[in-house]
């Protein structure tokens, strides 16, 4: 006798079936999860790589742009400085008698007005000054400079031939006491070693040449090129000079920066004095008297203030006042030389805007100058904006892909569900709800593989139905009745081994008694 399962076992089995059923996810959920993971991973990863690359390329673009600008400006200034020194050397080669020298300088000055506004020379050791000058780069009024032995300097307006017209327009008398501390108008003492002008000309060197620090004179800011020369005929030693206006340097900087479509600031500061040579926004460098320069820490400009703050924070150990700027600036060239890129790059924020600061330096004679440039990083935001738009497009594409994938998964899942429902109906022997009369399988799937699966089930079910029908007929068997006598032939159950297939034949003679009112009659049946 078989033992029937207990109630607890039945409940446990039901629970296990329920848990297993719940743990099996639906097909469309699996497909949707796979699509979500793959599309989001690939899309976001690709977008992030693109965005990161664009940011790096933007940073490189900013630095490269500043490098090009800085190199162009320094090359322009140094090239023009070479031209200026060449002109000074040309003056020195024309040294003859005074009249011939003056005429030669005037001819040369008129030919090179784009480089210089004045040409003159100073005698040695007397320190007397003679030459020609245009008051400004845009002026066409020629002026003559002369100096008397009593150290009185005269300025005359001249005709185009260089001859003075009328009375002197300026007379400057500064006698001094012929010392380095109080040279008066003695240019030899002013320009010599330890002189108050800071030129430090070595008169013992007959080919000495240098540049002056920047200075103000009559409303203009200048840099002067100097060269020592000796007259071959008289052996007289003189110092030739050309004045280079800072306004000319400003125009050259404007020419270079005008090709850059992004906001930019360029400034040049002199290391030895801490004075600003030029700024691309054309801030005023002159004090109110027009004869001196405004200290840089008093110039009202946000870029200059930020530069001073950076230098103070970086190169001043105790954050000393900006009045001590020259001592701090002297450290910057060495710091630039120590960097592998030969420039210093730093990101600064000015009035809420990000700027890229680059520091370079160059040398004119013995004077060092720091070139600092600011380039607006936020102006490059177009690249980042495009990258952000790309990210939006990627997320839209991901959403559309997920939607299409969900619809596809639902369609396939629905077709699979149809097949599953048909199989369940077949389990309940509801063939009429699955099989059509002529059209084959009802609700046939549009997916080829599922349609073939349904068709296979259809063929199998037809065979199965035929077998069941045949088996049912066998189970009914033959039924015999007679009226000759009052008897009937009872049906004998067919053994279970004989109902599997239709058309099975008897292989032995089977007989059983038949009972009538008259007695027992034996009836036999042969195969």
WODA-V773335 format. One record per helix or strand of 2 or more residues. SS is the DSSP state (h for helix, s for strand). FROM is the first residue (numbers start at 0). TO is the last residue. If there is no record, write none. Layout:
ss->SS from->FROM to->TO
ss->SS from->FROM to->TO
This chain:
ss->h from->6 to->22
ss->h from->26 to->92
ss->h from->97 to->110
ss->s from->117 to->122
ss->s from->128 to->133
ss->s from->141 to->146
ss->s from->151 to->157
ss->s from->163 to->172
ss->h from->186 to->190
ss->s from->208 to->210
ss->s from->214 to->216
ss->s from->219 to->229
ss->s from->236 to->244
ss->h from->245 to->256
ss->s from->263 to->269
ss->s from->275 to->278
ss->h from->295 to->297
ss->h from->301 to->314
ss->h from->321 to->336
ss->s from->343 to->349
ss->s from->352 to->363
ss->s from->366 to->375
ss->h from->377 to->426
ss->h from->430 to->432
ss->h from->447 to->475
ss->s from->480 to->481
ss->s from->486 to->487
ss->h from->495 to->497
ss->s from->509 to->514
ss->s from->519 to->524
